Amino acid sequence: MDMSGNGFARSTEGGRGLPDLERKFMRFEEVAAVADGVEIKGYASFFDTVDQGNDVVQRGAYGASLMALKAAGRSVKMLWQHDPAQPIGVWDEVREDARGLFVKGRILGSVQMGREAIALIGAGAIDGLSIGYRTVKAAKNTKGQRLLQELELWEVSLVTFPMLPSARVGAKADDFIRIGDVLREMAGVFDAASADIASRASNHKGNAR
């Protein structure tokens, strides 16, 4: 069954991101200083592993896309927070191997947002990668999992939020609990603020009568 264009995790992030792309999150594995900035490398996607979205990327899923980019003389973009207006470096290597989609690239210190990203990585505030892609071919298996057979890879971004339970790969169970507590507290604050605003608006209308 062809499921081209399936909408899992699509977002334009306030209208600034690339439209109609799906997202998946990982953590980069290594960081090293280089002459013109910082080099990062790791896996942006693993094969044959069920992710938080109940998807399984199958081996070879990125092959056709990578070949098409190479033939066109183009490359996978390195963006900040999926924002096409903010490239922060270059991916020197994007390839499939037996494990998944391996990426290696340089965040450029000559770019303002690149310098900020380097500082955030050094402080431990940023540790995530997110790919932006379109599903070309997929199918469902008997477990209800989506088998991603061919993907069109557009970009690999550095992102803030792979720490979220629905986005972070390889986090410990107690990490999920702590993060969940934080999110619940934040939701409580927003709910209280909304209730306060509604109450003030109601009182204002009553006084105006």
N, CA and C of each residue as an Amber inpcrd file, in Angstrom:
protein
   627
   0.8520000  -1.1890000   0.0000000   0.0000000   0.0000000   0.0000000
   0.8830000   1.2330000   0.0000000   0.6940000   2.1100000  -0.9890000
   1.4940000   3.3260000  -1.0890000   0.9140000   4.3750000  -0.1550000
   1.7960000   4.9920000   0.6630000   1.3520000   6.0220000   1.5940000
   2.1190000   7.3070000   1.3510000   2.3700000   7.6290000   0.1190000
   3.1290000   8.8260000  -0.2190000   2.4260000  10.0490000   0.3480000
   3.2320000  10.9590000   0.9330000   2.6810000  12.2000000   1.4280000
   2.0390000  12.0910000   2.7900000   2.2370000  10.9980000   3.5080000
   1.6780000  10.8570000   4.8420000   2.1320000  12.0000000   5.7250000
   1.2590000  12.4740000   6.6260000   1.5430000  13.7220000   7.3340000
   2.0980000  13.6040000   8.7190000   2.7700000  12.5460000   9.1170000
   3.2920000  12.4360000  10.4790000   4.3200000  13.5170000  10.7650000
   4.1130000  14.2270000  11.8710000   5.0620000  15.2070000  12.3960000
   5.3730000  16.3300000  11.4190000   4.3860000  16.7220000  10.6210000
   4.6300000  17.8270000   9.7190000   4.4590000  19.1400000  10.4640000
   5.2770000  20.1120000  10.0980000   5.1920000  21.4170000  10.7480000
   5.9610000  22.4280000   9.9410000   5.4680000  23.6770000   9.9480000
   6.2260000  24.7610000   9.3330000   6.8600000  25.6340000  10.3950000
   6.7020000  25.2850000  11.6790000   7.3270000  25.9760000  12.8040000
   7.1830000  27.4820000  12.6620000   5.9030000  27.9390000  12.8060000
   5.6480000  29.3610000  12.7650000   5.7610000  29.9580000  11.3730000
   5.7030000  29.1090000  10.3490000   5.7510000  29.5960000   8.9890000
   7.1540000  29.7800000   8.4620000   8.1740000  29.5350000   9.2740000
   9.5390000  29.7840000   8.8450000  10.1910000  28.5420000   8.2720000
   9.6870000  27.3850000   8.6270000  10.3400000  26.1530000   8.2060000
   9.9530000  25.7450000   6.8040000  10.5680000  24.6730000   6.3200000
  10.2280000  24.1600000   5.0050000   8.8560000  23.5090000   5.0750000
   7.9460000  23.8310000   4.1720000   6.5730000  23.3370000   4.2610000
   6.4500000  21.8700000   3.9030000   5.4610000  21.2240000   4.5210000
   5.0690000  19.8670000   4.1570000   6.1800000  18.8300000   4.2850000
   7.1230000  19.0680000   5.1820000   8.1590000  18.0800000   5.4250000
   7.8820000  17.3760000   6.7390000   8.2030000  16.0800000   6.7720000
   8.1360000  15.3350000   8.0060000   9.4710000  15.4400000   8.7300000
   9.4620000  15.1550000  10.0250000  10.6600000  15.3230000  10.8370000
  10.9510000  14.0730000  11.6570000  12.2210000  13.8080000  11.8790000
  12.6430000  12.7870000  12.8320000  13.8560000  13.3070000  13.5750000
  13.9800000  12.9030000  14.8320000  14.9840000  13.4720000  15.7170000
  15.9880000  12.4380000  16.2000000  17.2300000  12.8710000  16.2900000
  18.3010000  12.0370000  16.8250000  19.2580000  12.9310000  17.6120000
  20.2680000  12.3120000  18.2210000  21.3260000  13.0710000  18.8790000
  22.6290000  12.8500000  18.1170000  23.3820000  13.9430000  17.9150000
  24.6860000  13.7420000  17.2890000  25.6410000  13.1510000  18.3250000
  26.6700000  12.4800000  17.8460000  27.4890000  11.6500000  18.7230000
  28.8440000  12.2500000  19.0630000  29.4200000  13.0170000  18.1330000
  30.7700000  13.5360000  18.3740000  30.8670000  14.9910000  17.9520000
  31.6460000  15.7490000  18.7230000  31.8930000  17.1550000  18.4330000
  33.3900000  17.3900000  18.5450000  33.9620000  18.0950000  17.5710000
  35.3980000  18.3790000  17.6030000  35.6590000  19.7390000  16.9750000
  36.6070000  20.4770000  17.5330000  36.9720000  21.7770000  16.9750000
  37.7650000  21.5770000  15.6840000  37.4610000  22.3960000  14.6820000
  38.2190000  22.4120000  13.4310000  38.5790000  23.8610000  13.1200000
  39.3570000  24.0620000  12.0740000  39.9070000  25.3900000  11.7940000
  38.8380000  26.4570000  11.6040000  37.7360000  26.1100000  10.9320000
  36.7370000  27.1250000  10.6210000  35.4520000  26.9830000  11.4290000
  35.5080000  26.2420000  12.5330000  34.3190000  26.1060000  13.3640000
  34.3430000  24.8460000  14.1900000  33.2490000  24.0800000  14.1430000
  33.1110000  22.8460000  14.9130000  32.6000000  21.7530000  13.9900000
  33.1970000  20.5670000  14.1000000  32.7430000  19.4200000  13.3290000
  31.8420000  18.5600000  14.1990000  30.7200000  18.1390000  13.6380000
  29.8240000  17.2170000  14.3420000  29.5710000  16.0200000  13.4360000
  29.3460000  14.8800000  14.0610000  28.9970000  13.6980000  13.2800000
  28.1640000  12.7420000  14.1140000  27.4450000  11.9100000  13.4120000
  26.5850000  10.9370000  14.0680000  25.5860000  10.3930000  13.0730000
  24.5640000   9.7360000  13.5880000  23.5200000   9.1670000  12.7360000
  22.2620000  10.0230000  12.8460000  21.7750000  10.4590000  11.7000000
  20.5500000  11.2380000  11.6450000  19.3240000  10.3440000  11.5840000
  19.5390000   9.0520000  11.3080000  18.4360000   8.1060000  11.2010000
  18.9910000   6.6920000  11.3140000  18.2660000   5.8140000  12.0190000
  18.6370000   4.4110000  12.1050000  17.6710000   3.5710000  11.2740000
  18.1990000   2.5120000  10.6800000  17.3680000   1.5950000   9.9140000
  16.7840000   0.5050000  10.8190000  15.6230000  -0.0090000  10.3850000
  15.0110000  -1.2020000  10.9990000  14.7760000  -1.0460000  12.4920000
  14.5030000   0.1700000  12.9260000  14.2380000   0.4480000  14.3360000
  12.9200000   1.2080000  14.4460000  12.0320000   0.7460000  15.3020000
  10.7550000   1.4260000  15.4900000  11.0020000   2.7080000  16.2890000
  10.5900000   3.8430000  15.7380000  10.8220000   5.1030000  16.4370000
   9.5770000   5.5340000  17.1980000   9.6330000   6.7220000  17.7870000
   8.5350000   7.2090000  18.6130000   7.2640000   7.4650000  17.8000000
   7.4070000   7.6250000  16.4980000   6.2310000   7.8300000  15.6510000
   5.6650000   6.5370000  15.0970000   6.1670000   5.3900000  15.5980000
   5.7540000   4.0640000  15.1290000   6.1260000   3.8410000  13.6610000
   7.2320000   4.4810000  13.2490000   7.7600000   4.3180000  11.9020000
   9.0120000   3.4630000  11.9340000   9.2710000   2.7760000  10.8330000
  10.4910000   2.0060000  10.6490000  11.1030000   2.4130000   9.3090000
  12.2740000   3.0400000   9.3650000  12.9730000   3.4020000   8.1310000
  13.7060000   2.1600000   7.6350000  13.4130000   1.7520000   6.4180000
  14.0220000   0.5490000   5.8800000  15.3480000   0.8710000   5.1860000
  16.1990000  -0.1300000   5.1400000  17.5220000   0.0570000   4.5400000
  17.3910000   0.4920000   3.0860000  18.2020000   1.4710000   2.7160000
  18.1780000   1.9820000   1.3510000  17.1530000   3.0640000   1.1030000
  16.4390000   3.4890000   2.1450000  15.3580000   4.4520000   1.9600000
  15.8440000   5.7950000   1.4150000  17.0870000   6.1590000   1.7370000
  17.6060000   7.4660000   1.3100000  18.4260000   7.3730000   0.0250000
  18.6690000   6.1750000  -0.4720000  19.6000000   5.9780000  -1.5660000
  19.2650000   6.7700000  -2.8160000  18.0270000   6.6800000  -3.2840000
  17.6360000   7.3590000  -4.5190000  17.7440000   8.8710000  -4.3690000
  17.3660000   9.3790000  -3.2120000  17.4320000  10.8150000  -2.9650000
  18.8660000  11.3200000  -2.9660000  19.7560000  10.5810000  -2.3160000
  21.1650000  10.9890000  -2.2740000  21.7910000  10.9430000  -3.6630000
  21.4200000   9.9480000  -4.4510000  21.9470000   9.8450000  -5.8150000
  21.4370000  11.0050000  -6.6750000  20.1590000  11.3640000  -6.4950000
  19.5780000  12.4530000  -7.2810000  20.2360000  13.7860000  -6.9290000
  20.4960000  14.0020000  -5.6490000  21.1790000  15.2290000  -5.2300000
  22.5730000  15.3100000  -5.8340000  23.2920000  14.2040000  -5.7950000
  24.6460000  14.1730000  -6.3390000  24.6310000  14.4440000  -7.8340000
  23.6970000  13.8280000  -8.5380000  23.6110000  14.0030000  -9.9920000
  23.2870000  15.4480000 -10.3620000  22.5260000  16.1170000  -9.4800000
  22.1390000  17.5040000  -9.7400000  23.1720000  18.4950000  -9.2300000
  24.2390000  17.9920000  -8.6110000  25.2610000  18.8760000  -8.0580000
  24.8010000  19.6450000  -6.8540000  23.8550000  19.0890000  -6.1300000
  23.3100000  19.7300000  -4.9280000  23.7020000  18.9200000  -3.7080000
  23.4060000  19.4720000  -2.5330000  23.7620000  18.7920000  -1.2960000
  22.6340000  18.9200000  -0.2830000  22.6550000  18.0640000   0.7220000
  21.7360000  18.1640000   1.8480000  22.1330000  19.3940000   2.6630000
  21.1670000  20.2310000   3.0110000  21.4550000  21.4770000   3.6950000
  21.5790000  21.2780000   5.2080000  22.4810000  22.0420000   5.8250000
  22.5690000  22.0980000   7.2790000  21.8900000  23.3900000   7.7270000
  20.7500000  23.2510000   8.4110000  19.9700000  24.4080000   8.8350000
  19.9010000  24.5060000  10.3510000  19.5070000  25.6530000  10.8130000
  19.2380000  25.8820000  12.2300000  17.7290000  25.8440000  12.4360000
  17.2520000  24.8840000  13.2410000  15.8450000  24.7660000  13.6120000
  14.9200000  24.6720000  12.3900000  15.3880000  24.0120000  11.3310000
  14.5860000  23.8010000  10.1190000  14.2610000  25.1020000   9.3880000
  14.9760000  26.1650000   9.6730000  14.7060000  27.4540000   9.0530000
  15.5630000  27.6010000   7.7960000  14.9540000  27.6080000   6.5960000
  15.7470000  27.6980000   5.3690000  16.4900000  29.0140000   5.2210000
  16.1080000  30.0110000   6.0210000  16.8160000  31.2900000   5.9870000
  18.0560000  31.2910000   6.8710000  18.2900000  30.1890000   7.5970000
  19.4200000  30.1570000   8.5130000  20.2950000  28.9210000   8.3100000
  21.0080000  28.8320000   7.1860000  22.0310000  27.7840000   7.0740000
  23.1800000  28.1160000   8.0120000  23.7070000  27.1210000   8.7030000
  24.7630000  27.4050000   9.6860000  26.0490000  26.6390000   9.4090000
  26.0810000  25.8980000   8.3100000  27.2760000  25.1370000   8.0010000
  27.0640000  24.2690000   6.7870000  27.8840000  23.2630000   6.6640000
  27.8030000  22.3510000   5.5210000  27.9500000  20.9130000   6.0020000
  27.2280000  20.0280000   5.3460000  27.4120000  18.6020000   5.5640000
  28.4360000  18.1050000   4.5510000  29.6000000  17.6990000   5.0300000
  30.6530000  17.2030000   4.1410000  30.4160000  15.7620000   3.7300000
  29.6540000  15.0500000   4.5410000  29.4050000  13.6340000   4.2460000
  28.0090000  13.2580000   4.7100000  27.2110000  12.7530000   3.8080000
  25.8810000  12.2160000   4.1110000  25.7700000  10.9100000   3.3360000
  25.7060000   9.8050000   4.0540000  25.7130000   8.5040000   3.3700000
  24.9570000   7.4640000   4.1870000  24.4960000   6.4630000   3.4700000
  23.8810000   5.3080000   4.1230000  24.9490000   4.2560000   4.3940000
  24.8250000   3.5740000   5.5260000  25.6010000   2.3700000   5.7660000
  24.6610000   1.3260000   6.3500000  25.1930000   0.2600000   6.8810000
  24.3370000  -0.8200000   7.3810000  23.4990000  -0.3900000   8.5830000
  23.9530000   0.6420000   9.2840000  23.2710000   1.0750000  10.5010000
  22.1890000   2.1220000  10.2420000  22.4670000   3.0400000   9.3170000
  21.5080000   4.1010000   9.0680000  22.0830000   5.2070000   8.2090000
  21.5950000   6.4210000   8.4200000  22.0420000   7.5840000   7.6680000
  23.0990000   8.3180000   8.4940000  24.3440000   8.2240000   8.0440000
  25.4720000   8.8420000   8.7500000  25.7120000  10.2410000   8.1770000
  25.9480000  11.2050000   9.0730000  26.2360000  12.5710000   8.6300000
  27.4720000  13.0950000   9.3480000  28.2560000  13.8640000   8.6260000
  29.4050000  14.5580000   9.2110000  29.4950000  15.9260000   8.5580000
  29.6250000  16.9510000   9.3860000  29.6680000  18.2880000   8.8000000
  30.2920000  19.3010000   9.7370000  30.3830000  20.5420000   9.2310000
  31.0180000  21.6270000   9.9810000  30.0210000  22.7550000  10.2290000
  29.8760000  23.1450000  11.4880000  29.1580000  24.3620000  11.8330000
  30.1630000  25.5010000  11.7040000  29.8350000  26.5120000  10.9120000
  30.8010000  27.5410000  10.5720000  30.8000000  28.6940000  11.5780000
  31.9660000  28.9620000  12.1250000  32.0970000  30.0730000  13.0600000
  32.0290000  31.4250000  12.3840000  32.1170000  31.4610000  11.0660000
  32.0290000  32.7190000  10.3260000  30.5850000  33.1850000  10.1400000
  29.6330000  32.3370000  10.5050000  28.2110000  32.6710000  10.4140000
  27.7070000  32.9780000  11.8230000  26.9670000  34.0730000  11.9850000
  26.5380000  34.4840000  13.3190000  25.7720000  33.3880000  14.0470000
  24.7690000  32.7890000  13.3740000  23.9930000  31.7440000  14.0290000
  24.8490000  30.5080000  14.2520000  25.8510000  30.2990000  13.3890000
  26.7860000  29.1980000  13.5990000  27.5580000  29.3870000  14.8930000
  28.0160000  30.6200000  15.1410000  28.7360000  30.9060000  16.3950000
  27.8350000  30.6680000  17.5980000  26.5790000  31.0860000  17.4800000
  25.6330000  30.8800000  18.5900000  25.3810000  29.3920000  18.8060000
  25.2480000  28.6370000  17.7120000  25.0330000  27.1960000  17.8350000
  26.2270000  26.5250000  18.4920000  27.4440000  26.9450000  18.1250000
  28.6490000  26.3840000  18.7350000  28.6670000  26.6520000  20.2320000
  28.2850000  27.8760000  20.6300000  28.2430000  28.2210000  22.0550000
  27.2080000  27.3810000  22.7940000  26.0580000  27.1600000  22.1710000
  24.9990000  26.3730000  22.8020000  25.3970000  24.9070000  22.9320000
  26.0890000  24.3950000  21.9240000  26.5820000  23.0130000  22.0020000
  27.5860000  22.9000000  23.1430000  28.4880000  23.8820000  23.2470000
  29.4790000  23.8580000  24.3130000  28.8580000  23.9040000  25.6880000
  27.7170000  24.5820000  25.8080000  27.0280000  24.6940000  27.0980000
  26.1180000  23.5050000  27.3660000  25.9810000  22.6100000  26.3990000
  25.1120000  21.4430000  26.5720000  23.6430000  21.7190000  26.3190000
  23.3310000  22.9030000  25.7580000  21.9350000  23.2590000  25.5170000
  21.3950000  22.6640000  24.2280000  22.2760000  22.2980000  23.3080000
  21.8840000  21.7210000  22.0240000  22.6140000  20.4010000  21.8440000
  21.8820000  19.3460000  21.5420000  22.5450000  18.0640000  21.2770000
  21.7900000  17.2420000  20.2390000  20.9350000  17.9200000  19.4670000
  20.0620000  17.1430000  18.6000000  20.1440000  17.4590000  17.1250000
  19.8520000  16.4500000  16.3200000  19.7020000  16.5650000  14.8820000
  18.2630000  16.2200000  14.5210000  17.7630000  16.8580000  13.4890000
  16.4380000  16.5250000  12.9870000  16.4740000  16.5750000  11.4750000
  15.9880000  15.5400000  10.8370000  15.9530000  15.5210000   9.3750000
  14.6010000  16.0280000   8.8880000  14.6420000  16.7450000   7.7710000
  13.4210000  17.1550000   7.0920000  13.3180000  16.3720000   5.7990000
  12.2150000  15.6720000   5.5900000  12.0970000  14.7780000   4.4400000
  10.6500000  14.6620000   3.9960000  10.4810000  14.1470000   2.7930000
   9.1610000  13.7810000   2.3000000   9.1290000  12.2830000   2.0590000
   8.0090000  11.6720000   2.3760000   7.8400000  10.2440000   2.1330000
   7.4330000  10.0220000   0.6820000   8.2310000   9.2670000  -0.0290000
   7.9440000   8.9310000  -1.4270000   7.1810000   7.6120000  -1.5030000
   7.6060000   6.6390000  -0.6900000   6.9600000   5.3240000  -0.7300000
   6.9880000   4.7140000   0.6620000   5.8520000   4.2180000   1.0970000
   5.7530000   3.5900000   2.4190000   4.6120000   2.5810000   2.4140000
   4.6010000   1.7170000   3.4060000   3.5410000   0.7200000   3.5470000
   3.3280000   0.4570000   5.0330000   2.2120000  -0.1440000   5.3690000
   1.9230000  -0.5450000   6.7380000   2.1480000  -2.0420000   6.8870000
   2.7330000  -2.4570000   8.0270000   2.8580000  -3.8840000   8.2930000
   1.7120000  -4.3500000   9.1910000   1.7210000  -5.6030000   9.5640000
   0.6120000  -6.1640000  10.3500000   0.5740000  -5.6140000  11.7700000
   1.6490000  -4.9850000  12.2300000   1.6810000  -4.3800000  13.5640000
   1.2110000  -2.9320000  13.5570000   0.8220000  -2.4410000  12.3960000
   0.3790000  -1.0590000  12.2870000   1.5120000  -0.0690000  12.1680000
   2.7250000  -0.5680000  11.9900000   3.8820000   0.3140000  11.8470000
   4.0130000   0.7540000  10.3990000   4.4550000   2.0010000  10.2250000
   4.6760000   2.5040000   8.8800000   6.1040000   2.1790000   8.4560000
   6.2370000   1.4420000   7.3650000   7.5360000   1.0600000   6.8230000
   7.9270000   2.0780000   5.7600000   8.9200000   2.9070000   6.0760000
   9.3470000   3.9570000   5.1610000  10.3650000   3.3670000   4.1880000
   9.9530000   3.2050000   2.9380000  10.7590000   2.4990000   1.9420000
  11.5910000   3.4280000   1.0750000  11.0780000   4.6330000   0.8180000
  11.8420000   5.6140000   0.0300000  11.5180000   7.0090000   0.5440000
  12.5650000   7.7620000   0.8740000  12.4080000   9.0950000   1.4370000
  13.2030000  10.1040000   0.6160000  12.6400000  11.2830000   0.4740000
  13.3140000  12.3900000  -0.2040000  13.8970000  13.3040000   0.8730000
  15.1960000  13.2620000   1.0350000  15.8670000  14.0110000   2.1000000
  16.1580000  15.4340000   1.6400000  15.6990000  16.4150000   2.4240000
  15.9090000  17.8210000   2.0830000  17.0140000  18.4470000   2.9240000
  16.9630000  18.2260000   4.2270000  17.8980000  18.9330000   5.0990000
  18.0710000  18.1730000   6.4070000  19.1790000  18.4810000   7.0820000
  19.4210000  17.9820000   8.4410000  19.7290000  19.1940000   9.2990000
  18.9030000  19.4170000  10.3160000  19.0100000  20.6070000  11.1480000
  19.5700000  20.2960000  12.5280000  20.1790000  21.3120000  13.1320000
  20.4400000  21.2820000  14.5680000  19.2120000  21.8580000  15.2490000
  18.7230000  21.1700000  16.2760000  17.4780000  21.5790000  16.9060000
  17.5850000  21.5660000  18.4240000  16.6570000  22.2820000  19.0440000
  16.6560000  22.4400000  20.4930000  15.9480000  21.3090000  21.2080000
  14.9080000  20.7270000  20.6170000  13.9620000  19.9400000  21.3840000
  14.0120000  18.4230000  21.2770000  15.1070000  17.7880000  20.8650000
  15.1280000  16.3330000  20.9520000  15.0920000  15.8170000  22.3820000
  15.1770000  16.7130000  23.3900000  15.0710000  16.2730000  24.7790000
  13.6400000  15.8720000  25.1270000  12.6610000  16.2900000  24.3220000
  11.2770000  15.9390000  24.6040000  11.0840000  14.4330000  24.4810000
  10.1940000  13.8500000  25.3100000   9.9880000  12.3950000  25.2670000
   9.6270000  11.8840000  23.8900000   8.8700000  12.6430000  23.1090000
   8.4470000  12.1810000  21.7940000   9.5130000  12.3700000  20.7320000
  10.6490000  12.9710000  21.1070000  11.6450000  13.2910000  20.1010000
  13.0240000  12.7500000  20.4020000  13.3440000  12.4940000  21.6470000
  14.7060000  12.0990000  21.9690000  14.9020000  10.6030000  21.8100000
  15.9520000  10.2300000  21.1530000  16.2580000   8.8170000  20.9330000
  17.2610000   8.3630000  21.9680000  16.9990000   7.2480000  22.6210000
  17.9670000   6.6700000  23.5340000  17.9520000   7.2640000  24.9270000
  16.9310000   8.0430000  25.2790000  16.8710000   8.6000000  26.6300000
  16.4540000   7.5340000  27.6270000  16.8730000   7.7070000  28.8760000
  16.5200000   6.7590000  29.9280000  15.0860000   7.0000000  30.3870000
  14.4960000   5.9770000  30.9850000  13.1100000   6.0930000  31.4270000
  12.9370000   7.2170000  32.4350000  13.8920000   7.3850000  33.3660000
  13.7330000   8.4370000  34.3590000  13.8950000   9.8180000  33.7420000
  14.6060000   9.9170000  32.5960000  14.6750000  11.1870000  31.8680000
  13.2910000  11.5660000  31.3650000  12.5480000  10.5670000  30.8490000
  11.2040000  10.8260000  30.3730000  10.3250000  11.3490000  31.5100000
  10.4610000  10.7570000  32.6830000   9.6470000  11.1630000  33.8220000
   9.9470000  12.6020000  34.2100000  11.2350000  12.9440000  34.3010000
  11.6100000  14.3000000  34.6880000  11.1240000  15.3070000  33.6600000
  11.2960000  14.9880000  32.3680000  10.8610000  15.9020000  31.3220000
   9.3500000  16.0270000  31.3250000   8.6630000  14.9160000  31.5460000
   7.2080000  14.9500000  31.6150000   6.7290000  15.8420000  32.7500000
   7.4010000  15.7930000  33.9030000   7.0400000  16.6600000  35.0340000
   7.2000000  18.1260000  34.6630000   8.2900000  18.4450000  33.9840000
   8.5290000  19.8310000  33.5720000   7.4400000  20.3110000  32.6350000
   7.0860000  19.4690000  31.6620000   6.0580000  19.8580000  30.7010000
   4.7040000  20.0410000  31.3790000   4.4080000  19.1710000  32.3470000
   3.1390000  19.3200000  33.0650000   3.1170000  20.6240000  33.8620000
   4.2610000  20.9780000  34.4690000   4.3330000  22.2410000  35.2040000
   4.1440000  23.4280000  34.2590000   4.7790000  23.3530000  33.0800000
   4.6210000  24.4280000  32.1050000   3.1690000  24.5520000  31.6650000
   2.5100000  23.4080000  31.4290000   1.1120000  23.4310000  31.0160000
   0.2520000  24.0610000  32.1040000   0.5670000  23.7580000  33.3700000
  -0.1670000  24.3470000  34.4800000  -0.0240000  25.8540000  34.5250000
   1.1860000  26.3290000  34.2710000   1.4300000  27.7800000  34.2620000
   0.6260000  28.4410000  33.1500000   0.6520000  27.8420000  31.9450000
  -0.0950000  28.4180000  30.8240000  -1.5990000  28.4040000  31.0940000
  -2.1030000  27.3050000  31.6810000  -3.5280000  27.2180000  31.9920000
  -3.9330000  28.2900000  33.0030000  -3.0880000  28.4740000  34.0230000
  -3.3780000  29.4770000  35.0440000  -3.3730000  30.8820000  34.4470000
  -2.4110000  31.1360000  33.5670000  -2.3350000  32.4500000  32.9270000
  -3.5510000  32.6940000  32.0480000  -3.9970000  31.6790000  31.3190000
  -5.1690000  31.8100000  30.4530000  -6.4180000  32.0820000  31.2810000
  -6.5380000  31.3710000  32.4230000  -7.6930000  31.5690000  33.2980000
  -7.6880000  32.9800000  33.8710000  -6.4990000  33.4860000  34.2180000
  -6.3960000  34.8320000  34.7780000  -6.7950000  35.8750000  33.7410000
  -6.3300000  35.6830000  32.5050000  -6.6790000  36.6250000  31.4370000
  -8.1800000  36.6220000  31.1850000  -8.7780000  35.4310000  31.1690000
 -10.2180000  35.3180000  30.9400000 -10.9980000  35.9880000  32.0630000
 -10.5210000  35.8140000  33.3130000 -11.1880000  36.4150000  34.4640000
 -11.1310000  37.9290000  34.4010000  -9.9700000  38.4670000  34.0480000
  -9.8240000  39.9190000  33.9490000 -10.6980000  40.4940000  32.8430000
 -10.7790000  39.7690000  31.7270000 -11.6090000  40.2320000  30.6260000
 -13.0740000  40.2560000  31.0300000 -13.4940000  39.2320000  31.7770000
 -14.8770000  39.1540000  32.2410000 -15.1900000  40.2840000  33.2040000
 -14.2430000  40.5550000  34.1400000 -14.4490000  41.6470000  35.0910000
 -14.4950000  42.9950000  34.4030000 -13.6590000  43.1480000  33.3670000
 -13.6340000  44.4090000  32.6210000 -14.9560000  44.6620000  31.9330000
 -15.5330000  43.5870000  31.3440000 -16.8260000  43.7390000  30.6900000
 -17.9120000  44.1030000  31.7010000 -17.8380000  43.4730000  32.9070000
 -18.8230000  43.7510000  33.9330000 -18.7450000  45.1880000  34.4170000
 -17.5560000  45.7180000  34.5510000 -17.3740000  47.0900000  35.0110000
 -17.7730000  48.1050000  33.9590000 -17.7110000  47.6900000  32.6950000
 -18.0090000  48.6120000  31.6190000 -19.5070000  48.7860000  31.4070000
 -20.2950000  47.9310000  32.0180000 -21.7490000  47.9980000  31.8160000
 -22.3570000  49.1240000  32.6570000
